[in-house]
């Protein structure tokens, strides 16, 4: 199953028998069987009829609303029963410093190892500073022995800075960016990364909910009002694998140009609507890419792996597994 992105201004989702229909001014733009959709993303002033919303809720299909600029406005999910016992265990675990540190070491280590794999691939075809890779190696090693979360976050940040330094070196010159900036994104690359990370976070929130975990109570990321900390924990190992890979592909192959961006709120830079179609298509295709999942010795899509990793974390929380093992790319 896949995510349905609706970005045409004024378009709306309707329910027709067992199908979702995307229509605008009485014209049908797209029709897809509901059973082929596992999530819907509405961008800008797109909407949905009440019967369509009911159909999504009945089918357990999540709905995410982004504003015109690709920023998260909210989510719709069904009022399905919660696994109260599991969530009590999760909340108890997040108050156990030793447990939080152990899981966070695995999460941060997985993120940096995947960034290192990406960096090594990129370094093969581009002139890069060797110390960037060396510092990434050092950061990976230090995650296993970080004595507390503050130190671990510092190690993770140091490794990420070297990773992004290498990333800047392999991009087309027109897309040069000085550093990672978020709210608001200051340049085209940061605009693409922010949009991709927003989508990825929604995917991991859905994965947490599917397996019964609370996406807002995490281990590595500190709790903050409205912040899906656990989903962000699980996002880490997939950032470079999913989003960074899509961004590099689109930019370095010329599928997205510098004139595909425009100024937006708060002085930020955002992707124009026409280019959003390209980005959403590339992101969706990446999620459906199948890779070998070594523990099961079979191929799974990245989208399925989100749920697999959430279940692995659940088993650690419940004490069925001793350690959390992040997904590692090859």
N, C-alpha and C positions, 0 to 999 in steps of 0.2 A: 504494500500500500504506500501512498505518497501524500505529500502536502499539496493542498490546492491554494495557490496564491491568486488573489483578486486585486488588481491594481488599476483597472480602467475606471477613471472618474465617473461617478454616478452609477456604476454597476451594482447589482444586488444579487444575492443568492436566494433562490427559490427552491421549494421542494416540489418535485413532480413524480408521483408514485415512489419508486425506490431510487430516484436519481436526484442529484443536486444540479440545478440549472443556474448558470450565470447569465443574467439578462440585463439589457440596458435599453430603455425606451421601447419596450415590447419586442426587442430583437434578441434572440438567443445567441450568446457569444460562445457558450460551451455547455455541454451536458456530460455528466460523469456519474456512473453508479456510486451510490453512497458507500457501498462495501469496499470500494477501491480507494477510499480517502481515509486517512487516519488523523489529519489535522487540517484546519483552514486558517489562512492568514488574510485578513482584510487590511488594505493599505489606504490611507487617506479617507475620502468621503464615500467609500464603498459601504454597502449595507447588506442586511439579510432580513427576510420576512420572518414573522413569528413562527409559522409552520416549519421553516427551514431551521430555525434555532432549536425548536422542539425535536426535530429529526436528529440534529447533531447531538443533543443531550441524550436522547434515547439510545443512540448508537455509540455513545462514549467517545465521540469525536471532539477534540478540543478546538477552541476558537481563540485566535490571538488577534488583537487589534493594534495596528501601528499607525502613527500619524503620517502625514504627507511626507515627512522627512525620514521615515523609517524608525522613529522612536516608539518604544512600547507605551501603549495607552492602557491596556488591560487584557484580561483573559476571561474566557467563559469555560466552565467545566461543570460536569454533571454532579448532582448531589448524591453521588454513590456513597455507600457506607464506608467508613474509615476503619482501618485495622487498629483499634485503640490499644490493644496489648503491644503491638509492634511500636507504635508511636511513643508509648510510655518507656519502652526500652531505649528508643532513639534519644528521647529527651534526657534519660538517665545517663546514657553514654556521653552526651555532649557536656555533661558536668563532671566527667572523669578526665582529669588532665592527662594522665598517662595514655588512656585510650585515644584521646584527641590527637596527641602528639604522634602516636604510632600510625594512625590512619593518615594524618596529614603528611608525615614523612613519605608514605607510599604515594600519595596524590602528587605532592610536589616533585618527588623523584620521577614519577611517570611523565609529568608535564615536561620536565627538563630533558629527560631521555628522548622523548619524541621530538622536542625542539632540536636536540643534538643530531638526531637522525636526519631531520629535514636540513639542518645546516650542513652536514657532511655531503648530502646529495647536491646541494646548491654550490658548495665549494669546488666540486669536481669540474664545473664548467665556467667558473668565474674566479678572478683574482681576489682573494680575501685575505685579511690579516690573520696569520696563524694563531695569534694570541686569543682571538675570539673563540675559536674552537677549544683551545687549551683551558680557557676560563670556564667554558661550558662544562668541560670534563670535570674540572675541579668542583663546580657547583653541584653536579650530579653526585659526586662522591660525598660531599659535605651534607647532603640531605639526610643520609642514613645515620648521621651522628649528631645532628643538631640537638642541643640540650633542651630547647624550649621552642614554643611557637613563634616568639618574636625573632629569634635567631633564624629559624627555618624560613620565615617570610623574607628576611633579609637576604638569605642565600638564594631563594627563588627569584627575588627581584634582581639580584646581581647577575644571575644566569640569564634572565630574560633580557636585560639590557645588552648583553653581549650577543644574544640571539638576534635582537632587532638591529643591532649595528651591522651584523652580517646581512640581514634581510635588506637593509637600505642599500648595501653595496651591490646587490644583484638585480635591483629593479631598474627599469628603464630610467634614464636621467631625468626625463620630464616629470617623473613621479617621486622625485627625491623628497624625503620628509625628515625633519631633524630629530623627532622623538615621538613616542606614543602619546597621543593626547585623546581625551575622551569627551567629556561634557563641556563644551561641544567639540566635535572633531575639527581640527584646524586645517586639514589638507585632504586631498583626494584619497590617499592611502588610509589615513585614519578614518575617513568616512566609510570606506569599504570594510575595514576591520570592525568598526563599531556596529555596522549593520549586520555583518556576519555573526559577531558574538551575541548580538541580541537574539537572532534566530536560533543560534545554538543553545542559548540559555533556555529558550522556550521548549526546545526538544528535550533537554535534560530535565526540565520541570515536569514535563509529561511523563518521562520515564520513571521519575521518583513516584509520581502519583499512581502509575500503573502497578508498581510493586508494593504500594502501601506506605511509602515513606513521606515524611513532611519535607517538602523542598525548601522550607524556610529555616530549618534548624541544622546547621552544618558543623564541621569540625575544623577545617583550615580557615575558612572565611568566618570572620566574627559576625555575630548576630547584629542586625541593624534593621530598624523598622522598614518593612516593605522589601527587604533584600532577600532573595531566594538563595540563602547561603549554601545549603546542601547541593542544590542544582549547580551553583557556581563551583563547588568542589569537584563535581563530576565533569564539568565543562573543561577543566584544566588539561586533562590528558588528550582532549580532542581539539584544542585550539589550533595547533599547527597542522594537525592531520586533516582537518576539515576546512576551516575558514582561511587560514594562511595559504593553504594549497590552492583554494579557489581564487583568492585575490591575486596571487602570483601568476596563475594561469591566465586570468583575464587581462591583466596589465601587460605582462611580457609578450603575450601573443597579439596584443593590439586590439582585443575585443572591447576594451574600455579605454577611452581617450580622455585627456585632461578637460576637453570641452563638454564632457558628459556630466559635469558637476556644476553646481550653482550655490550662491550664498543662501544661508537659511537663518533660523532663529539664533539669537545670542552670538552672532558673528561666526557661526559654524559653517562648514562646507558639507554639502550633501549631494547624493546621486540624483540626477534627473530621472523623471518617471520612465522615459523610454529606455534608459540604461538599467533601471531597476529590473525590467523584464529579463534582460540578459543575466543580471546577477542572480535573480531568483531561480532561473532555469539552471544555471551552473551549480548553484548551491544544492538544489533538489537532486540534480544528477549525481553530485558527489555523495549525498546521503544514500542513494540507491546503489552505489558502487560496492561490490562484494569483495571481501578480503578473507584470507585464511585466518580463522580463529583457532589458534593452536590447541588450547585446552580441550576443545571438542573435535579437533581435526576435521573441520568442515568450513565451508565458506558462508559468511554472513554479511549482510549489508551493514554499513555503518549505522544506519537508523536502528537496526535490530541490536547492534552492539551497545547502543545507549541503554536499552532495557537490560541487556545481559550484565552490564557493569553495575547498574542500579541493584540488580538482584544479588550480585557478588557482595556489594556493600551491605545489603540487608543481612546476608548470612553472617557477616562479621559482627554486625550489631546484635544479632540473635545468638551469637556464640557458636554457630555451626562451622564457621571457618576461623582459623587463628589469625590470619592476616589478610588485608585487602591487597589484591593484585591488580594494578592498573592495566589498561589495554596499552600494549606497546607495538608501534608500527615497525616495519622492517625496511 
